Amino acid sequence: MSAKPRPFNLFFEFLFLESYSELGPKERKAIDRAVQLLAENPRHPSLQIHKAKNVQGKYPAGGIGVFIAYATKDLRITFEYGPLSGTIALRNCGFHEACESKI
């Protein structure tokens, strides 16, 4: 029997919190659900995670990659692993173009 993996700790960047506060209740609910899935299982298929191109992470503990996850068809979350092992740093959230332009 395999044990359920421990969820990741979450680290919220200021830009993520600022962007989140500007969303409506429906969008916040979708982001909340995606963040919960991300913490429990970053490989969950509904998140459709892919690496952002031409962007480097700022936390050496997590490597140099920055990733994009889908909360919905139109909403995105950007994140990276770090600043500590077992932690996901949430960098930004919001609608597709706005979120990915401020990775």
N, C-alpha and C positions, 0 to 999 in steps of 0.2 A: 504494500500500500504506500503510495507516495503522499508526502505531506503537502498541504497547500502552501505555496510560496508566501512569504511575508510581504505585505504591501510596502511600497516605497514611501519614504517620508517626502513631504512636499515643501518646497521653498518657493515663496511667491515674490517675484521681482516687482518693483514699484510700477513699472509699465503695465504689467499684467493686472494689478489691482486697479490702476487708473482706468484702463480699458474696460475692465469688468464693470466698474461703477457706472460707465456710460451706456451699458446695455439695458434693454428692457427686460421685464420679468421672464418672458418666454425664452429669450436668448440666454439669460443667466441660468435658467433651469437646464437648458441643453449643455451649456458649458460645465455646470456642476456635475451632470451625469458623465460627461466625457472625462473630467478630471478624476472622478471616482474610478472609472474604468482604467484610466491611465495608471493610477496609483496601485490598483489591484493586479493589472495585467497589461503592460505596455504593448503586448503583441495581440491584443484583442482585435479581431478582424474589422469590427465596425469603426475603429479609429483610423484605419487606412494610413498608418504612419509611414512617412517617407522622409528621407534626409533632405534638408534645405541645401540648395546649390550655392556655392561661393560665399558661405557664411561659416565662420569658425566660432566655436563655443569659447566661453571665458573661464571655464572651470577645468583645470587639468585632471581632476579626479574622475571626470566623466568622459575623457577623450576630447576630441576637437569638434565633434558633430553637433549640429543643431537640427532638430526634427520638427515636422509639422504633423499635427493630428487633426482629423475631422471631428467636429462636434456634431455638425449637420452638413448638408450639402453646401451651405453658404458660410458656416461659422468654422473658424480654425483656432487652434491653440499651437503656439510655438513653445518648444521646451528643449532642454538639454539635461544630461545627467550630471549631477554635482550640485552644490559645491563639495559635498561629502559623499563617500561611498554609500549607496542605498538611498540616495536622495534624487528627486527630480526637481529641477528649477523651472518653474513656469515663467516664461519670458513675456508672452503677449497673448491676447485673445481678441476675437472680434470677427467681423466680416472679412471674407477672403482677401480682397485687395488691401484693405487698411491694415489687417493683421500682418500679412506677409511683407508689406513694405517697411515695417518697423521691426524686423527680426532683430 
